Structure formats: structure tokens, C-alpha cells
Amino acid sequence: VLGECSMISNRPYRCPECFGMLDFFDKTIECSAGHCFQLDAENHIPVFSYQKENINEYSIQYAAEKHDNSLAWLMEANNTTEERFREEILSKLRLRTGQNLLITGVGTGNDLPFICKKLGSSGQIYAQDFSKEMIYAAADRIKNRYNLDKHHISFSISDAVNLPFEDSYFDAVYHFGGINI
């Protein structure tokens, strides 16, 4: 969960450039090889790489609202509810209490309440997205909409083709949507 900067663990994070260990400071993240990344001190979110603003619908102002409208259309077009849809998709992962899960392309975090229900408060969720706008919306929603404070959710802004995580740490990886060129 978003906490004090000193509470951010460097595990399971690794330098996406050289895969070395990372040290977290107040506003930066650094590896011993000299690679340096930003730490969003206000939200306590590591920023390894991100999509430039105004590139697509996920990197513009009101991106979260546009995302929500698209999602509502998808559910209506498939004659389902978001709850039914997400429960069905997530059942295929066979998630269990206490597991470590990586979500690539977390978007606005709509899956998080459903995933938290399956992992319980002992599970660890690492939610990644290339869009700052989407991550900030997801981080806001876990606090102000979904009431997921008792769950361990860590956000990072990074490119899914160059993830900043150590090998073999996660029990499962989940991705829904979010692949754009």
C-alpha cells in the first residue's frame, strides 16, 4: 500500500537496465551501476519509464474517465456485468490466499477489488502500467473508491517489455487489455 518512502522495499524490484539491486531514496531510485530512476515522492510510486503525454487515449487528460466509458461499452456489448466478467477471467488464474501477483497494464485498477478478494490481506500485488495517468487513477481508487487499505498493493510506472522485477518472484502474472502500439 502507499506508505512512507522509507517503507518502500527494494524487493522484488531490480534495475530494468542491468538487473542490479536498487536503492530507494526520497526522490530517486539508483543501482550500483549508476542507473537512476525517479521516485514519485508524493505517491511513493517508482517511475522507471513511461509513455509520453498525449500519445493515445491512456496518456491524455481524463484518461481514466475515457477508459471507464470504454469498459462500460465492452460490458454492455457482451451482455455481462463487470463483476461477472472479472470473476470469470480471474477464476482461470486459480489465485490463492497469500500469493504474489504481478499485474501488467493495471489501468485504473478495476481488477484490484476482485484480485484482493482472492489473495486476501496476506497476498502481494505489484501493479504496473506504462501510463502515469492510469497508475495515478488506480492509486487514488484503492484509497478512495475500493477501500483496499488492508491489502499489499505496490504500483510502478514502467514498460511491460522491460519490467523492473526479479525473476521467479511472482506466483502469477495477469494482464487484461492495455496492449497498444
N, C-alpha and C positions, 0 to 999 in steps of 0.2 A: 504494500500500500504506500501511497505517497507519504513520506516521512521526512525527517530532518536529513540534511545532506550527509551527516556523519553516519546515518543509519543505512545508507545505500551500500550494499555488499558488492564486492567486485566479482563474486561468484554468481552465476556462471559466465559472466562477461569476459571476452577476450578481445584483443585488438583485431579489428577486421582487416588491417593491413599486413600484420606479421604474425598474428595469433598469439602474441605475448600477453603476459599478465598485465592488468590495468590497475592503476591507482586513481582513486576518485578524490578530487579536491573540491573546494567550494564552487568553482565555476568551470573547471576543466577536468578532463579525464586524460591520463597520459600513460604510455607504456615505456619500458626501458629503452626501446629503440628510438624514442623521440617522437613518435606519432602522438598528436594531440587532438582531442575532440572536445566539443562543448558539453557542458552540463547545464541544462536549463535550471538555474538555481531556484526560480520561483516555483516551478512544478516538480523539481527533483527528477527530471527525465533526461537520460543520456541522449545526446544527439550525435550520431555517428555520420550520417549522410541523410539528405532529404531532397525532396522534389522541390524545384523552384516554384515560386508562386505564379499563379495564372497560367499554368501549363495545361491543365484539364479540370474537369468538374470537381476533383478532390483537392485541388490546390487553390481554390478561389474563396473569396468571402462568402459566407453562408453555405459552405460545402456540406456541413452536417445536415442542414435542412434539405438540401437537394438530394443527398443520399437517402434520407428518410422518405422523401416523396417517391424516389425510385423503388425503394424497398416495399412501400405500401402498394405500388402498382404491381410489383412482382407477385406479392401475396394474393392480390385480387385476381390477377391474370391466371394464377394457378389454383384458384378457388380453395385457398387454405388460410389459416391464421399464422402469424409469425411464431406463436408458441408451438403449434403443431409442427410446423416446418422445421424449426430449430431442434425440437426434441427428436424428431425423426433422423435428421442429419447427424446429430451428436450421438445418437444411440449406436451408430456404426463404429465409433471410436472405442466403445466399451471402457469408458473412463471409470476410474475407481477413486475412492477417497484417498487423499494424500499424494497423488501423483504429481509430477512436474509436467506442465504443458506449455508448449510454445504455440502462440497464435501469430501467424504471419498475415499481414494485411488486416489488422483488427478493425479498421474503420472506426466507426463511432462507438464500438463496444457492445453492439446489440446482442452478441452471443454470450457476453460475460455473465449475466444472471443465470443462464441455463448451465453454463460450464461450472460456475461456482456451486450450483446445487449438486452437481455430480462429484466434484473434487472435495467439497467440504472446506472447512476453515484450515485444514492441515495441508491442503494442496498448494502448489506454487504455480502461478500463471505469469508468463512473460509474454506481454502483448506488444507486438512490433507493427509499425507502419512506416511507409516512406513519406507520408503526408503529415506535416506538422498540424494542419488544421484538423485532421481526423483524430490524431492522438490527443490533442488538447480537448476535443469534444468527448472522447472516450474517458479521459481522466476526470473531466467535470461530471460526466454522467455517473461514474461509480460512486462519487461522493453525494451528488445532489439529486439523482433520479433513481438509481438502483439500490442504494443503501448497502453497499458491499464492503464497508469499512473493516469487517472482521476477517476478510479474505486477503490472501497474499497475492497482490497484483502489482507487477512491475511493468512500466511502459518504457519503450525505447523507440527512437526515431532512427531508422536505418533502412538500407536497401536489402530486400529479401534475397538477392543473389549474392550478397556479401555480408552474411549475418555475423554479429559480434558475440557469438556464444561458443563455449567449449563443446567438443564432440561428446556424444553419448550421455548428455546430462538429462535430456527430456525423455519422458515415457511415451509421449505422443506429440505430434505436430498437427495443427488444424489450420485450414485455410478455406475461406468461402468468399468468392468474388475477388475483387480488387486487382485482378491482373489486367494491366493496361499498357499499351505501347505508345 
